[in-house]
Amino acid sequence: MFQFRALGIPVTVDGWFLLGMFFIYSWSGGGRAGIFAAVAIAVFTLIHELGHALTARHYGCTVEIRLNLLMGWASFSSVRPLSRTQRVVISVAGPLAGLVSGFAVLGVIHAFAVRVTTDGPFLLLLDLWRGVVWAAVVISLLNLLPLWPLDGGHIVQKLLERGLGEKRSLRVMAVSSLVLCATFVLLSLASSGNTGRLAGWRLDSERELYRSFGRPYVSGLWHLIAAFPGILLAGLFLLPIFCAVSSFQLLKAVNAAGPGWIGVTDPEPVGRRDVPRYDPAALAAEREGWTTGVTGSFPRGWGPSPWLRAMSHLRANDPAGARLVLADVVTSGGHWIPPEPRQPELRWLVPLLPQPLPVGDRKRSLDLLSVLGAQGDAHAVGTYAGALYAQDPDAEVLYRAAAGLAQAGHPDTAMAWLQRAATEGPDADRLARDVGLAPLHGRLDFQQLLVWARQQPAPR
């Protein structure tokens, strides 16, 4: 195993990747053609993963690449949540990078080929052309097939998720992948002979790898892409087997979860366990103020919260006074009780908060983050959580951001924050009991995260 950096992105190459390149060399017939094929696969696998990684980095993610056996993958994590569209773009970027760079390299090879007049250099360029076609064009198009867990499968699943929800979209993706893999294998077997319409189509498509080299450049590329379905029948059994196994595992995981999934009963709001430390008389006075509109009598040392005082100004038709008071919601000092984040009156106060939202006392800033989430302001949650985490990089910020985004109707972005939160501070009890995370309980990735968190050792 060795490591290096490509365009500033750390890349780890496992020994298995080198073994995979040896297999490619052997399967390609060895010699010069095998060397070109193996090198092209290695280079364009890295380009493919760089497409994913650079796009993810553009969205603010921390990224790294690992190359292993006959594949590679780009892993990324983000403090700020990623939207469904951003994740689709990241998935598309890998195959697109392979195709664009492959077309450019093929253009250079073709430009040299048209100037060659002797057989030796022409055959060398032909071997190079064939290696790049497989590594860049064919493999990039393969990755766009709607099969799990290829990039195309992830793209289709994310698109289906909008209408079906995650669990149903994963099941549909798994079943359709299994059907397509079985169909592919049957067609490949049916075309394995030397006679018949399917066999003729397959053989003609394989020959196009060579014919395209002698055509004008654009015409050659067009014929290559048009021949792609027939090339699929050329005996690529590893792809459907790999996809079928992955799809079966996905379907098994979804079905095993059952309709109830893992029990996450008895949720409770964050902060509920903190209530007993508040003075009961102060708590009663604060609640009375919200219920009746009249501030009750607070015990010595306690007073109404800035939220309640702002609401009093708003009820008196004094929005300027409300804005002034709300500037103190994250200020340290004084004893007051924060409101329940879901309190309906807060929806009138959130637009009056100072901009940019201030970061101050840790607990009161976290309370503000919870209010933003409960009131459905997803943009404010992401922006404020990012600012708060930059000042206080604590998993609690990530948990609250995830809960807020889940309540605001952004489950994908909520899971991105939640996965980072669980990584930094595994807390299975928090995952199961936080009522703010309840909208995520039916998701497969939430269930998997909960299982993982329960397996982690208890913090010392």
Secondary structure, DSSP 4 states (H G I P E B T S, - for coil): -EEEEETTEEEEE-HHHHHHHHHHHHHTTSHHHHHHHHHHHHHHHHHHHHHHHHHHHHTT-EEEEEEETTEEEEEEE-SS---HHHHHHHHHHHHHHHHHHHHHHHHHHHHHHTT--SHHHHHHHHHHHHHHIIIIIIHHHHHTSS-TTSHHHHHHHHHHHHHH-HHHHHHHHHHHHHHHHHHHHHHHHHTSSSSSHHHHHHHHHHHHHHHHHHS-HHHHHHHHHHTHHHHTTTT--HHHHHHHHHHHHHHHHHHHHTTT-S---S-B-TTGGGGGGS-HHHHHHHHHHHHHSS--PPPTT----HHHHHHHHHHTT-HHHHHHHHTTTT---S---PPPTT-TTHHHHGGGS-SSPP--SHHHHHHHHHHHHHTT-HHHHHHHHHHHHHHS--HHHHHHHHHHHHHTT-HHHHHHHHHHHHHHS--HHHHHHBGGGGGGTT-HHHHHHHHHHHTSPPP-
